Amino acid sequence: MALQKISERKVLLYTILFLVFAGLVRLTNYGVGIVLFYLGFVPFLLYRINHYLKHKNKPKEKIDRYRLYVLIGLIITIVLNILGWQEADFFLLFLLMVDLLLVINRKW
């Protein structure tokens, strides 16, 4: 049985759906919702980091560099949020939206 490749769009859409679910849970139980919110980014982060580790020797396109900057910003923001140094949940969603727009519009 051949392995199916998961597309970047599907990973982003599933991440967004999980974040919406975490937001709904957060309305009823704040603590559980926050944990689910940060856990919602884990599959996306693992997918992107795995992508860059697999293709580290290949030349980067312009869009890959932009997506790497978004990934670095996302990781830094998550770490700062978890440490309690900032409260920027909306910025995480904004960075995820920017990455989705970069995936959809590959015209760079």
N, CA and C of each residue as an Amber inpcrd file, in Angstrom:
protein
   324
   0.8360000  -1.1690000   0.0000000   0.0000000   0.0000000   0.0000000
   0.8840000   1.2360000   0.0000000   0.6680000   2.1330000  -0.9350000
   1.4760000   3.3400000  -1.0610000   1.0390000   4.3900000  -0.0350000
   2.0220000   5.1030000   0.4570000   1.7220000   6.1720000   1.3990000
   1.2170000   7.3920000   0.6400000   0.1900000   8.0150000   1.1600000
  -0.3380000   9.2190000   0.5410000   0.3440000  10.4290000   1.1630000
   0.6760000  11.3820000   0.3190000   1.3070000  12.5960000   0.7970000
   0.2250000  13.5520000   1.2930000   0.4480000  14.1250000   2.4480000
  -0.4840000  15.0980000   3.0040000  -0.1030000  16.4580000   2.4420000
  -1.0680000  17.1480000   1.8770000  -0.7670000  18.4530000   1.2860000
  -0.6770000  19.5290000   2.3630000   0.0030000  20.6060000   2.0150000
   0.1710000  21.7070000   2.9550000  -1.1650000  22.3710000   3.2600000
  -2.0220000  22.4480000   2.2670000  -3.3450000  23.0400000   2.4830000
  -4.1520000  22.2490000   3.4900000  -4.0970000  20.9170000   3.3920000
  -4.8490000  20.0880000   4.3340000  -4.3250000  20.2580000   5.7530000
  -3.0100000  20.3280000   5.9110000  -2.4430000  20.5190000   7.2530000
  -2.9010000  21.8540000   7.8130000  -2.8740000  22.8970000   6.9940000
  -3.3200000  24.2110000   7.4490000  -4.8030000  24.2190000   7.7840000
  -5.6180000  23.5970000   6.9430000  -7.0580000  23.5730000   7.1990000
  -7.4070000  22.7700000   8.4480000  -6.7380000  21.6480000   8.6510000
  -6.9850000  20.8670000   9.8630000  -6.5290000  21.6190000  11.1070000
  -5.4310000  22.3630000  10.9910000  -4.9720000  23.1770000  12.1060000
  -6.0000000  24.2500000  12.4370000  -6.5320000  24.8910000  11.4040000
  -7.5380000  25.9320000  11.6160000  -8.7990000  25.3460000  12.2360000
  -9.2340000  24.1870000  11.7510000 -10.4220000  23.5520000  12.3290000
 -10.1980000  23.1740000  13.7920000  -9.0220000  22.6870000  14.1080000
  -8.7310000  22.3380000  15.4920000  -8.6810000  23.5830000  16.3730000
  -8.1880000  24.6960000  15.8330000  -8.1490000  25.9390000  16.6030000
  -9.5510000  26.4900000  16.8390000 -10.4250000  26.3170000  15.8700000
 -11.8230000  26.7310000  16.0700000 -12.4560000  25.8740000  17.1690000
 -12.2070000  24.5730000  17.1380000 -12.7090000  23.6860000  18.1810000
 -12.1460000  24.0830000  19.5440000 -10.8420000  24.4190000  19.5920000
 -10.2280000  24.8500000  20.8500000 -10.8580000  26.1470000  21.3440000
 -11.2250000  27.0260000  20.4150000 -11.8930000  28.2630000  20.8100000
 -13.2610000  28.0150000  21.4040000 -13.9870000  27.0460000  20.8430000
 -15.2950000  26.7070000  21.3980000 -15.1720000  26.0730000  22.7750000
 -14.1650000  25.2320000  22.9470000 -13.9330000  24.6250000  24.2570000
 -13.5090000  25.7010000  25.2500000 -12.7360000  26.6700000  24.7690000
 -12.2530000  27.7470000  25.6310000 -13.3960000  28.5900000  26.1900000
 -14.5010000  28.6620000  25.4670000 -15.6640000  29.4050000  25.9660000
 -16.2710000  28.7500000  27.2010000 -16.1990000  27.4330000  27.2660000
 -16.7870000  26.7310000  28.4040000 -15.7750000  26.4490000  29.5060000
 -14.5510000  26.0910000  29.1260000 -13.5140000  25.7710000  30.1070000
 -12.2050000  26.4020000  29.6340000 -11.8280000  27.5080000  30.2490000
 -10.7020000  28.3070000  29.7800000  -9.3810000  27.5410000  29.7990000
  -9.1040000  26.8270000  30.8580000  -7.8300000  26.1150000  30.9920000
  -7.6380000  25.0460000  29.9330000  -8.6700000  24.2410000  29.7290000
  -8.6010000  23.1890000  28.7150000  -8.5130000  23.8040000  27.3210000
  -9.2440000  24.8880000  27.0970000  -9.2300000  25.5430000  25.7960000
  -7.8730000  26.1100000  25.4360000  -7.1770000  26.6860000  26.4050000
  -5.8360000  27.2280000  26.1480000  -4.8640000  26.1130000  25.7970000
  -4.9300000  25.0080000  26.5200000  -4.0460000  23.8750000  26.2290000
  -4.3280000  23.3460000  24.8270000  -5.5960000  23.1940000  24.4730000
  -5.9440000  22.7310000  23.1270000  -5.5110000  23.7350000  22.0630000
  -5.5770000  25.0230000  22.3770000  -5.1620000  26.0550000  21.4290000
  -3.6930000  25.8950000  21.0610000  -2.8420000  25.7330000  22.0630000
  -1.4150000  25.5770000  21.7760000  -1.1000000  24.2080000  21.1860000
  -1.8290000  23.1810000  21.5770000  -1.6340000  21.8570000  20.9760000
  -2.0880000  21.8300000  19.5150000  -2.9800000  22.7280000  19.1470000
  -3.4520000  22.7980000  17.7730000  -2.3640000  23.1740000  16.7870000
  -1.3360000  23.8550000  17.2480000  -0.2450000  24.2550000  16.3700000
   0.8110000  23.1690000  16.1880000   0.8040000  22.1500000  17.0250000
   1.8440000  21.1250000  16.9960000   1.9190000  20.3930000  15.6500000
   0.8080000  19.8980000  15.0670000   0.9410000  19.2050000  13.7770000
   1.4900000  20.1180000  12.6720000   1.0500000  21.3680000  12.6680000
   1.5390000  22.3070000  11.6600000   3.0330000  22.5550000  11.8290000
   3.4710000  22.7770000  13.0650000   4.8880000  23.0190000  13.3180000
   5.7370000  21.8070000  12.9640000   5.2790000  20.6270000  13.3390000
   6.0260000  19.4100000  13.0040000   6.1120000  19.2080000  11.4940000
   5.0310000  19.4770000  10.7880000   5.0240000  19.3220000   9.3300000
   6.0080000  20.2870000   8.6820000   5.9940000  21.5480000   9.1080000
   6.8720000  22.5570000   8.5090000   8.3400000  22.2900000   8.8510000
   8.6200000  21.9400000  10.1010000  10.0020000  21.6490000  10.4870000
  10.5140000  20.4270000   9.7410000   9.6680000  19.4060000   9.6020000
  10.0360000  18.2160000   8.8460000  10.3210000  18.5760000   7.3860000
   9.5320000  19.4590000   6.8180000   9.7360000  19.8890000   5.4260000
  11.1060000  20.5440000   5.2640000  11.4650000  21.4330000   6.1720000
  12.7520000  22.1150000   6.0590000  13.9200000  21.1910000   6.3580000
  13.7380000  20.2040000   7.2100000  14.8140000  19.2440000   7.4580000
  15.0360000  18.3290000   6.2530000  13.9650000  17.9630000   5.5720000
  14.0990000  17.1120000   4.3880000  14.7320000  17.8520000   3.2180000
  14.4450000  19.1390000   3.1000000  14.9010000  19.9170000   1.9480000
  15.9730000  20.9430000   2.3120000  16.8010000  20.6320000   3.3000000
  17.7740000  21.6230000   3.7450000  18.8980000  21.8410000   2.7340000
  19.1860000  20.8730000   1.8790000  20.2640000  21.0300000   0.9050000
  19.7870000  21.6000000  -0.4230000  18.5010000  21.6620000  -0.6300000
  17.9710000  22.1940000  -1.8770000  17.9230000  23.7110000  -1.8100000
  18.0860000  24.3800000  -2.9420000  17.9800000  25.8540000  -2.9240000
  16.5560000  26.2840000  -2.5840000  16.4710000  27.3380000  -1.8100000
  15.1700000  27.8220000  -1.3540000  14.5770000  28.7980000  -2.3670000
  13.2960000  28.6370000  -2.6150000  12.5720000  29.6110000  -3.4200000
  12.2320000  30.7940000  -2.5310000  11.7890000  31.8730000  -3.1540000
  11.4540000  33.0690000  -2.3930000  10.3100000  32.8000000  -1.4140000
   9.3200000  32.0320000  -1.8560000   8.1680000  31.7460000  -0.9930000
   8.5800000  30.8780000   0.1950000   9.5460000  29.9730000  -0.0040000
  10.0130000  29.1400000   1.1070000  10.7190000  29.9760000   2.1650000
  11.4430000  31.0010000   1.7300000  12.0870000  31.8820000   2.7080000
  11.0450000  32.6500000   3.5070000   9.9970000  33.1370000   2.8480000
   8.9320000  33.8450000   3.5580000   8.2290000  32.9220000   4.5440000
   7.9760000  31.6940000   4.1110000   7.3100000  30.7420000   4.9980000
   8.2100000  30.3530000   6.1700000   9.5300000  30.3330000   5.9500000
  10.4620000  30.0690000   7.0450000  10.4240000  31.2090000   8.0530000
  10.3520000  32.4510000   7.5790000  10.2400000  33.6020000   8.4860000
   8.9460000  33.5220000   9.2990000   7.8600000  33.1220000   8.6510000
   6.5870000  32.9750000   9.3640000   6.6920000  31.8700000  10.4120000
   7.3350000  30.7660000  10.0610000   7.5120000  29.6590000  11.0000000
   8.3340000  30.0860000  12.2110000   9.4180000  30.8180000  11.9750000
  10.2510000  31.2940000  13.0790000   9.4550000  32.2530000  13.9690000
   8.6950000  33.1520000  13.3520000   7.8630000  34.0640000  14.1290000
   6.8210000  33.3270000  14.9440000   6.2420000  32.2860000  14.3590000
   5.2390000  31.4810000  15.0550000   5.8460000  30.7790000  16.2680000
   7.0180000  30.1910000  16.0950000   7.6740000  29.4780000  17.1990000
   8.0500000  30.4460000  18.3160000   8.6080000  31.5990000  17.9490000
   8.9940000  32.5800000  18.9640000   7.7740000  33.0780000  19.7270000
   6.6830000  33.3490000  19.0110000   5.4720000  33.8450000  19.6660000
   4.8630000  32.7970000  20.5930000   4.8520000  31.5450000  20.1800000
   4.3160000  30.4760000  21.0330000   5.1500000  30.3340000  22.2980000
   6.4680000  30.3580000  22.1460000   7.3350000  30.2270000  23.3210000
   7.1210000  31.4020000  24.2800000   7.0380000  32.6220000  23.7510000
   6.8230000  33.7810000  24.6090000   5.4510000  33.7430000  25.2830000
   4.4360000  33.2420000  24.5740000   3.1060000  33.1080000  25.1770000
   3.1110000  32.0830000  26.3010000   3.7580000  30.9700000  26.0850000
   3.7850000  29.9120000  27.1060000   4.5560000  30.3730000  28.3410000
   5.6360000  31.1270000  28.1200000   6.4100000  31.6440000  29.2480000
   5.6930000  32.7680000  29.9860000   4.6490000  33.3190000  29.3780000
   3.8760000  34.3650000  30.0150000   4.4200000  35.7670000  29.7970000
   5.3440000  35.9290000  28.8700000   5.9430000  37.2360000  28.6220000
   5.1110000  38.0990000  27.7090000   4.1830000  37.5000000  27.0130000
   3.2770000  38.2580000  26.1530000   1.9650000  37.5010000  26.0260000
   0.9510000  38.1940000  25.6200000  -0.3710000  37.6020000  25.4000000
  -0.7760000  37.9660000  23.9790000  -0.4200000  37.1220000  23.0330000
  -0.6190000  37.4580000  21.6270000  -1.2470000  36.2920000  20.8740000
  -2.4250000  35.8730000  21.3010000  -3.1040000  34.7780000  20.6040000
  -3.5300000  35.1970000  19.2070000  -3.9570000  36.4390000  19.0650000
  -4.3910000  36.9070000  17.7520000  -3.2180000  36.9300000  16.7790000
  -2.0320000  37.2790000  17.2390000  -0.8640000  37.3190000  16.3590000
  -0.5360000  35.9300000  15.8320000  -0.7430000  34.8950000  16.6450000
  -0.5380000  33.5230000  16.1720000  -1.4980000  33.1920000  15.0390000
  -2.7430000  33.5820000  15.1980000  -3.7300000  33.3440000  14.1550000
  -3.3980000  34.1530000  12.9000000  -2.9030000  35.3720000  13.0840000
  -2.5060000  36.2070000  11.9640000  -1.3590000  35.5580000  11.1870000
  -0.3520000  35.0360000  11.8890000   0.7630000  34.3690000  11.2160000
   0.3010000  33.1180000  10.4800000  -0.6270000  32.3920000  11.0600000
  -1.1750000  31.2150000  10.3830000  -1.9270000  31.6220000   9.1180000
  -2.6490000  32.7400000   9.1830000  -3.3570000  33.2480000   8.0110000
  -2.3710000  33.6770000   6.9200000  -1.2810000  34.3250000   7.3040000
  -0.2660000  34.7320000   6.3290000   0.3190000  33.5150000   5.6400000
   0.5890000  32.4550000   6.3980000   1.1240000  31.2310000   5.8040000
   0.1130000  30.6040000   4.8490000  -1.1570000  30.6210000   5.2250000
  -2.1920000  30.0890000   4.3360000  -2.2590000  30.8970000   3.0380000
  -2.1590000  32.2110000   3.1370000  -2.1710000  33.0400000   1.9360000
  -0.9450000  32.7900000   1.0680000   0.1940000  32.5400000   1.6780000
   1.3890000  32.2210000   0.9010000   1.2430000  30.8810000   0.1780000
   0.5840000  29.9200000   0.8140000   0.3700000  28.6190000   0.1780000
  -0.6180000  28.7430000  -0.9780000  -1.6870000  29.4880000  -0.7620000
  -2.7120000  29.6100000  -1.7970000  -2.2080000  30.3910000  -2.9980000
  -1.4830000  31.4820000  -2.7560000  -0.9850000  32.3390000  -3.8390000
   0.5000000  32.0990000  -4.0420000   0.8410000  31.0780000  -4.7730000
   2.2500000  30.7470000  -5.0240000   2.7840000  31.4890000  -6.2530000
   2.5450000  32.7870000  -6.3340000   2.9370000  33.5650000  -7.5080000
   4.1710000  34.4010000  -7.2600000   4.9800000  34.0560000  -6.2930000
   6.1540000  34.8640000  -5.9830000   7.1840000  34.5310000  -6.9890000
